[in-house]
């Protein structure tokens, strides 16, 4: 497991730039920030973003940082956007501070332009270049007829200024998670922590002032260009233009419409990046796999809701789910579902699954709640949207249904897999599990 890294600061003159380094592979991978929605610490609180960062760090030494004016880096005066020259020089300062003589430079969205300019001006420091959903120019005119007209530019900048910090733009920017209330809350808070509305609007207007088409013929390093076909804000034709005008540029287009590449089925994108960086194609993930499911839910939730009222109960439930997400991130679990007043998660280790369940059980006491949990290991199938299904999932749910408040029950399969482990278990006898063949011996975790 790669823990969230320590945030440090690079200096570029009087400006301090917050950065993090994680992973220890031979290849340096430096990600240029994509605009105002960047905060190197807060990114780790969204599990999908954390998984993406860890995946990148699994085959590289990953460097991420916040632009000046954004996140944990120094602010810029008057809500101004950093200039192109400042962004390019800031990338150089971060590479110097992290000891990167050469690196694979990754530009995302608005970060592609400074990545291109840096690569053209400092080719000796660039191993290769990855451009994700970027553009050389967005505005219409000057021989670029497929660009965005000025009236639409004004609408976009006004929308950023008026809705910044609310997550209201998710249906446009990241439609696959627009209906996920937990993601919307995290995204809205990240916007608020990352930049002021004035700074965000200034950066949004700057997107349409950039034109780096003249730089493209000077790019002489291996370049991978990635787009998602359905994005409506920065259309794929803008990104395809980059590949068409960079010598030897490799263009790969994926389905989907999300701007953020850590949502909307990120694994195929990460596979292509890993192959480009390492020269080795990752083995495909099988649809069926052996995993450990954990079901955890609030005990006595109906009575508690009636006692304290729906609004207060919803607040408690949200605090409970935030605690669950923190523990899942700590123990490498993947949240699958949060239906009702509980959560379903999957682990690759039964010991970590139990440790996570114990910490959730202990943590909710401060909220005045009790939970019950069930844990089971078995073969299951991964669905197209990341869901899991199969008899193992049903078995885990039935084990959880037997648990009382504050109790963690596990199946005999878990007991057998934990042979030699310090985890203590006590038999609760044989049980028939509804809809599951056979008789199952159930064990309680003894703290």
N, C-alpha and C positions, 0 to 999 in steps of 0.2 A: 504494500500500500504506500502511495506517495502522499504524505501529509500536505495540507495547504502550506505553501512556503512563506517565509518571512518577507515582509515588504521592506525594501531598502530605497535609497534615494541616490540618483545620479545628478550631477550638477552640470548645467550648461550656462556658464556665466552666473547670473544671479538667480536662475530658475532651478528649482528642485523638481526632479521627475521621478515619480514613484514607479518602482519596477519589482518584479519577482522573477526568480529563476527556479525551475524545477526539472528533475530528470538529470541523468548523468551519461547519456549516450554520446558518442563522439561528434555527432553533427549538431551544430547550433541552429536553432529555429527561432527567429525573432519575428513576433507578430506586431505589425504597425496598427495602432488603434483605429477604429472605424469612424470616429466622430464623437459626439457629446455623450453617448450612452456607454460610458466606460468607467469601471471602478474595480481595481484589481483585487481588493479585499471582498467586496460585496458579491462579486461574480461567483465566489465559492459557495454561497448560500443557495444557489439554484442547482439542484442535483444534475440536471442535464448539462449545464455549463461546466460543472466540476468534472463530470465524466469525460467531456470532450477535451478539457485541458489535460487530464491524466492520460488519456489515450495519446495525445500528441507527445507528451513527455515520456511515454513508454518507448519511443523510438528516437528521441532527440534530447538535447539539452534546451529546454524551452524558455524563452525570454518573453515576458509580457510586461507592458507598461501603460501608464495613463498619459495622454497628451497634456501639455501645459494648458491650464484653464479647465481641466477635466479631472474628476475623481480625486485622488489623493495628491496629485501634482499641484504645483503653485498656480494660483489663479492668474488670469490676465486682466488688465485694467479695463473697466467700462464694458464688460461683456463682449469684448472683441474676440474674433476668431484668430488663432495663430496663423501666421502667414505660411506659405508653402516653404519658404526658406527656413523658417523657424522649425517646422515639422521635420524637414530633412536633417537639419543640424541636431535636433533633439534625438533622432534615431542614431546618429553617429555617437552622441554623448552616451546613450544607453549601451550601445555596443562596446564602447570604450570601458564603461564602468563594469560591465559583466565579463570583460576579458574575451570578447568575441572578435578575433582578428578577421575571421570569415564566417558567414552565416547564410543559411537559407532565409531569405526575406519573404514574409507572408504579408500581403496587403489584403485587407478586407474592406469592401465597399469604398468609403471615402479614404481609407488608408492606402488604397492602390496607387493613387497619384503620387504621394510622397515616396512610396516604395519604388515606383518607376523612376522618379527623378534621382533618388539615392543610388539606384542600380546603375543609371547612366553616368552619374558623376563619380561614383566610387566603385567601379567594377571589380577592383582588386579585393574588395571586402565582401563580395557577393558570390556565394557558391552557386545558387540558383534562385529562381523567383517563382512565387506562387501568388496568383491574383484570384481573389474570390469575390464574384459579383461586382466587379469594379467597372471603371469606365475611364476613357481618356477625355471625354467631354459629354456633358448632359444637355446643355442648352442648344436650341435650334439656331441655325444660321451659320454663315461663314463656311459653306460647303458641307455642313452637317445637318441634312434636312430631317433626319429622324429624331432630332432632339426635342426638348420640351420647350414650349412657348413661354414667354415672359409672364403672361397672365397666370399660367399654372404654377410657375415658380413662386409668384407672390402668394398664391393660395396655399402652397405647401409650407412656406415660411410662416405665414399667419397661423396655419393649423398647428405647427410645432409650438409657436409662442402661446397659443390659446389652450392647448391640451397637455403641454409638457408636465410630466410628473403624475399623470393619471392612468397611463397605459391605454388611453382611448384610441391610439393609432394601431393597435395590434391587428384588427381585421384587415388593415392595409399592409402592414409591414411583416407580420408573422401570423397568417390566418390559421395555421394548424393548431395554435395554442390560444387563439382569441377567446375560446369558450372555457378555458382553464382558469378559474378564479384565483387559484393559488399562484399560478404563473403571473397573472395580471398584477396581483398585489406586489409580488417581488419585482416585476419589471418597472412598475410605477415608482416604487421606492428607490430602485437603482437610478432611474432618471433624476429623481429629486436629489439624490446623494452625489450624482455625477456632475451635474452642471445646473446653473440657473437657467430660467426660461430665456433670458436675453442672450446668454452665451450659446444656448442650444439653437436659437433662431438665427444668430449670426453665423454659426457653423453650417446650418441648413442652407442659408443663402450662398455661402461660399462654395457649396457643392456645384452650383450652377455657374460659378465664375471661373472654374478650373478648365483649362484646356492644355493637356500635355501630349497632344497628338504629335508634335514635333520631336518629342523625346523617343517615341517608339522605335524609329530606325536605329537608335544608338544602343538598344538593348541587345547584348550579345551573349547572354548567359542562358542556360536551359530554363524554359519558362512554361509553367503549367497554368492554364486559365480555366477557371471553374465557374459555372453559372447554374442557376435554377430557372427552368424554362418559364415558369408562370408568374414570376415577380412583376408586379405592375408599377412599382415605384422606380426601380432601376431595371428596366427591361433587359432581357438576355441579349438583345441585339447590340446593346452598348458593350457588353462584356465580350461578345463574339468579335467586335471590331478590334479589340486589343489583340486577340490571337491572330486575326487576319493581317495585322500590321507589325507583328513582332516576328523576326526571322526564326523559324523553327518552333514557334509557339504551339503548344499542344492544348487543344480545346476539348473540354469534357462537360457535357450538359446533363443535369439531373432533373427528374420531375420534381414538382413542388413549387411553392410560391413564397417561402419564408426567406427573409433577409438574414436572420441569425442561422448559422450553419449547425449550431448545437441542438436545434429543434427540427422537427419534420424529417425523421429518418436520417440522422447524420452518419451512420456507419458506412454506407457506400462512399460518401465523400471522404471520410477519414481513411478508408482503404486506399483510395486513389492517391491521397497525399502521402501515405506511408510508402506506397510502392514508388512514387516519384522521388522521395527523399532517400530511401534505403536501397532501391533497386530490387526489393523483394516483395512479391505480392502476398498480402496476408491470406491465410487460409480462411475460406468462407465459414461463417458461423452456421452450424447445423440447426435445422428447425427443431429437432428434438435434443434434449440435453438433460443431465442429471442436476437437480437443484434442490435447495432447501426452502420451503415456503414457511412464512410466519404470518399468522393471522392474529391481530391484536385489536381489541375493541373496548370501549368504555363500558364498565359493568354498571348496571342499574341506570342506564341513560334515560330511559323513559320516565322513571320516577323523578330523577334529578331535574329533567327539563320541566316537568310539571311543578316541581317545588320552586325553582328559581326563575322560571319564565324562559320563553324561546330565545329572546335576544341575548340574555346572559349566557344561556347554554351554548348558543352559536359562538360567542366569544371564547368560552372555555374549549369548545371543540377545535376552534382555530388554533388556540395555544397548544392543545394536544397534538395537532397535526404538525405544527412547526417543530415541536420537540421530536416527533417521530422522524421528520426529515433530517434533523441534525444528527440523530443517532444512526440513521441509515447511512448518511455520508461518512460518519466516523467508522462504521463497521462494514463498509463496502456493500451495503444492501441496495437493491433497486426497488423503488416504490412502483407498484403495479396498479393499485386501485385504492381509492379512499371513499368507497361507497358507504353511505350511512354514517355511523359513529365509530368506524374502525378503519383499519388499513391492512392491505395485503402487500407483502414484500417478498423478494426472492434473493437468496444468498448462494454463494458457491461453497460455503463452509458452515456445517451445523454448529460448530463451536461459536463462530461469530454471530450466527443467527440467535443463539441463546443469550449470548452476552448483550446483544442489542435489545432483545426482549426484556432482559433484566434491568437495563438502564432506562428503558421506557417506563417500565413498571415503577421503578424507584423515583424517576423524575416527575411523574404526574402527581405524586403525593403532595408536592408543593402547590398544585392547582386544586387540591381537594378532591381529586379523582382517584378511582381505582380502575385498573384494566385487567383483563384476562387474555391469555395468549395460548396459541397452539402451534407446534412446530413439527414438520414432517419432511423427510427427504424421499424423493422419488423421481422417476423420469417424467418429463412434461414436455409440452410443445409450445414453442414461441409463435404467437400470432403475428399478422402483418403490422399491427399497430403497437406491438410490444407487449400485448397481453399474454398471459400464460394460461394453459388449460390442460386438462387431463385428469386421470383418476388420482394422481398425487395431490393435485390442488384440492379436490373434493375431500380427500382424506385429511389434509391439514385443517380444513374448515370444520370437519366433524370432531377432530381432536380439540380444537379451540372451543367448540360448543359444550364440551364436558367440563371446562375449567370454571372454577369459582373466582370471585373477586380477588385480585392480587396473585392469582395462581398461573404458573406456566406449565403446561402439559406437553409432553412429547411422545411420539410413537416408539414402538420397539425398534424400528429401523434406526431412529436417532440413537437410542441406547447402544445398539450394536456398533454404529459408526464412531461412537465416542469411547470405545474401549481404550483404557489407558489414560483417558483424560481426567483432569482433576475435578471436572464438573460432577456434582453429586446428584443422583437420581433415586427416587423412591417409587416402587411399584404401586400403582393404583388399581391393579387387577385387570382382568380381561373384559373387553367391551365389544359389543356389536355396534358398528358405525353405520348410520342410516345411508343406504345406497352404496355402501362399500362392501365387497365380498369378504367373508371370513370373519374371524374373531381377532381382535387386536389388543395386545397388552399395552397399557398406557402408563407412563411414568411422570412424576412431578419433579420439577427442578427444585432442589433444596439449597437455599442460600446460606 
